[in-house]
Amino acid sequence: MKNIFLFLFSFFILISISAQKKYAIRTVAFYNLENLFDTINDVTKDDEFSPIMELKSNKSKAYWGKIANLSKVISQLGEEKTKTSPAILGVAEIENRNVLEDLVKSEKLKRKNYGIIHFDSPDKRGIDVALLYQPKYFKPIHYEAVNPNIYFKNRKVFTRDILLVSGYLDEELIHVIVNHWPSRRGGEVESNYLREKAAFKVTQMIDKIRENDANAKILIMGDFNDDPINSSFKKVLQTKSKKENVGEKDIFNPYEKMFAKGLNTLGYRDNINLFDQILFTAPLLEQAKEEKKYATYKMFKSGIGNKRFLTQKKGRYKGYPFRSFSNGIYTGGYSDHYPVYLYLIKEKN
């Protein structure tokens, strides 16, 4: 009886201590903002790809309406767990730094004091990738735009740069690689080579990071224009979908299982795709053999930000993300992509 009593006493003490554990939790996210162009006629480049410039009237109303809508989405990403918006947010399909300045100064985001890391890219459509971050959580120490140097039929492909940002998330060094790989224009099979080349450039970037830090914590996020099962992931990046198969130099992709379940981040021509993803290297994955699984930042949960208000309720695009523009008309929507996110957590001392 005495032994039973001691066992039960120890068990309840352990439960009590576990219940008192506190964790730091941060949201890392990615969002394709769907052609966030301003209303300024830029004489230095062609505005033919700007839906805003195609509108016959109310350009300003549409622009500020889109800014307000996007800020609403961003402000809610991860809020239920962290009580704030993402500590780190990668974005795609933005025209320039000015639109990001307007976004971070919007009513729902201005108190977050988001910093901006952005470079103009050589993309033919005039769109770029960028990184937003809350300085109270993340402090960048290095950033650069890396051109994927893709050639097709002896001609250079003018696509988006790949953005690398290294910095300290609550004093813990992490690296973020933001992507927007070449589209499937011309057909998935015909354009597959382009995305494989972009994926190869990412592997080179990872190798370079690991020269200085063999156990680097690296997040690879973006609109990849490929699903998790395509060759750019499985053959080039050699991503893993099962935690138990992840070796120390491997990349884990939690979105592969989501794709297998039929989840998506966009729809196009009656097909659904999961192009938007956040992958990461093994040191960000908790291991069963670790005594303290969350002594440093590890991935706790990944997800898709597909709240009901972000989905088209009727019409031709019913069930798809509620896009901002359709046939030259501003719809009052958000984006033709859902955002994606993950939670990083670690135990507080």
N, C-alpha and C positions, 0 to 999 in steps of 0.2 A: 504493500500500500504506500509505504514511504517513497519507494522508487517511482511509482505511478504519480504520486503528488509532485515530486521534484520534476518529472518529465512535463507534466501539465503546466507547472509554474514557469519552467523555462520556455515552453511553447508560447505561452501568453505574453511573456516578457519580450520574446522575439517578435511577435506580431505587433506589440506596442511600439517597439523601436522602429520596425519597418513602416508603420503607419505615420511615424513622425518624420520620415525622410522627406526632404524637400529637393525639388529639381529645378534647374534652370531650363527653360524651354524656349526655343527660337524657331520661327517659321522662315523657311527658304522657299522661294516660289519663282515661277516663270509664267509670263503672260504675253501672248502675241496680241498686240493692241489693234490689229486690223487697220492698216493704212492711216495711222495718225499723222495726217498732213495738216499744215496750217493754211490760212487763207491768203497768204502773200504770194503774188505771182513772181516767182524766182526766175529772173532773166538769164541766170547762169546755167539753168538746166531745164529739162522738159518736164512740165507738170501733167503730162498726159496720163500718168498713173495715179493721180490724186482724185479720189472720189469727191472731195470737198470742192475742188476747182471745177468739177463737172456740173455741180448744182447751178441752176439758173437763177436762184434767189436764196436768201436766208443762209448764206454761207457762214456768217458769223454765229448765228443761232445754232446751226448744226455743229460747228466746231466746239463751242462752249458746252453744248449739250453732251457731246461725246466725251469731253474732258470730265464733266461732272459724273457721267455714267461710269467711266473707267475708274475714277477715284473712289466711287462707291464700292466697286468690286474689290479694288486693292485694299481698301480700308477694312474689309471684312475677311480677307484671307488670313486664316489662322487666329482670328480674334477670339473665338470661343475657347481656345486653349491658352493663348498667351496674353489676352487682354490688349493686344495691339496688332498692328498690321505687320507684314513681313519685315524681318531684320535685313534681309537681302532679297532683292527682286530683280531677276533678269527680264528684259523686255525685247520685243522684236517689232518690226514694221513701224518704226518711227522715222519721221523725215529729218529731224535735226535736234539740236540741243534745246532750241526755243520751245518746242512742244513739250519737252520734258520739264522745262522750267514752269510752264503753265500748269502741267499736271501736278507737280509736287507742291505748288502754291495754291492748289484748289482747296476749297473749304474743308473737305474731309481729310486732307493729307497735310495741310500746312503746319500743324502742330508737331508733326513727326520730324520735321527738319531734314528731309531726305537729301542725301548727297547724290551727285550724278557723275557717272563715268561713261563717257561717250566719245567715239571717234567717227568722223565722216568716212563712209566706205565707198568703194568704187561701183556699188551695185547699180545696174542699169535702170532699175525702178526708182532709185533715189531713196531707198530705205536702209535703215541701219539697225544694229542691236545696241543695247546699252545695259548698264547696271545701276539700280537705285539701292541705296542702303541707309539705314538709320545709324548715324554716327555714335549714338550712345551704346550701340551693341557691336558694330563692325567698324574697324579702322583699317582702310586700305594702305598697303605699303608699296605695292607695285601693280602697274596695269599697262597693258599693251594690246594693240590691234594686230592680229596675225592674219595675213592674207593666205588663203588656202592654196593659191597658185595652181588653179585647175586649168588644164588645156584640153580642148576637145576638137578633134580634126585640125590640129595645129593652130588653133585660135584660142586666145585666153578667154576664159569665162569670167565676166565681170559680175561677181556675186558678192554677198556680204562677207566682211571680215569676221574672224572668230575672235572674241574678246576674252582676254585672260585677266583676271583680277585676283591678286593675292592679298591677304590681310588677316587681322586678328579678330576673331569672333569671341568676345569676352576673354581676351588674352590667349586664345588658342588659334594657332595658325591654320588657315584653310585656303584652298585655291578654288576659284570658280571659273569655269569655262562656258561662255555664253555663245550659242550657235543659232544660225538660221541657214540651214543647208539649201543647196539649189533645189528648185521646184521640180515637179514631174511634168512640166510643160514639154510637149512632144511625145509623152508616153512614159509610163513607169519603167519599162524595160530599157527603152532607149536612153533614158536619163539616169539610170541606176549607177552608171560609171561615175557620174559627177558627185553623187553623195558618198560613194565609196572613197573617192579621193579626199573629200572633206573629212571623212572619218579617219583616214590615214593621217591627215595633218593633225588631228586631235591626238592620235597615238604618239606622234612625234612630240607634241607639246607635253604630254604626260611624262614621256621618257626624260625630257629636259628638266621638268620639275623634280623628278625622282633622282636626278644626278646630285642634287643638294639635300634631298630629304627622301630617303628610301621608303619611308612609311607615310608619305604625304597624304593628307586628307583632301581629296579632290572631288568636286561636284561638277558634273557635265550636264548642262541643262540647255533646252532650246526647243525650237520648232525644227525638227529634223527632216520633215517631208518624207519620212519613212516610218513604218510601223516597227515595233520592237523585234519582230521576227525576220526583218529584211536583212540582206547580206551585209549592209553597212554596219549593223550591230553584231550579228552573229558570227560573221567571218572576219571582219576587219577589227572592230573593237573587242570581239570575242566576249560579249556580255553573258552573264549568268543570271538565271531566273530563280534559282534555288539557293538559299543561304548556305546549305551544307556543301554545295559544290564550289563555293567561292574560295579561291586560294589567295595568298597574300598579295599577289600582283594582279588579281582579277578585278573586273568591274561588275557590280551588281545592278541589275535593272528591275526594280519592283513593278514597273509598268507592263512587263511581259505577261505576268499573270492576270493583270487587269484586262489586257487586250484579249486574252484567252477567254475571259468571262463576258466579252462583248462590250466592254466599256470603251468610250471614245472621247476625243477632244474636238472633233470637227466632223462635218459631213459634206460630201461633195458628189454630185451626180449619182445620187442614190447609194453611195458607198459611205461607210463610216470608217474613220481612221483614228489612230492614236499617235499623232505625229509629235505631240508635245509631251516631253518626258524630263525627268531628273534622274540621272544615273550617278553612281558614286563608287569610289575605290574602297577596297576591303577594310581599311582602318576606320571607316565610318559605320561599319556593320558590327553590331554586338555579337560576341562569340560566347557560346555556352561554357567554354572552358575558363573564361575569365572569372576571377573572384568577384570583382566589382564591374559589372557590365557597363555601367554608365559613369565611370570615374572621369572620363573625358567625353566630349560630344559624340553621340552616336545617333543613327537614324532610329526614330521611334515609330513613325507612321508616314506613309506616302499616300497621296490622294489626288483627286480631280475636283476642282472647284466648280461643280455643275449644279449650283442651286437653281431652283425652279424658275426664278425670275430671269435667269440667263438663257432660258430655252424658248425658242419660237413656239407659240401656242397654236398657230393656225397658218393656213396658206401653203404655198409650195414648199417652204422650208420648215414645216411643222416637225418638231422633234430635234431640229438642229440648233446649235448655238444661235442666239438672237443677234444677228449681225447688224452693223450700223448702216450699211448702204446696200441697196438693191435696185438695179436698173436705173441708176442715176437719181435715186431718191434717198433722202436720209430717213431711216426707219424709226429712229429713236432707240435703237438697240445698243449693244455693247461691243461685241466682237464676234467674228465667225469662228473663234476658238475659245474653248474653256481654258482657264488657267490651271496649272498644276502646282502642287506644293508638297513639302515634307516637313516634319517636325524633327529637329535635333534636340536631344535632351542630355543633360548630365547632372549627376548628383551634386548638390551644394555641400560645401564643407561645413 
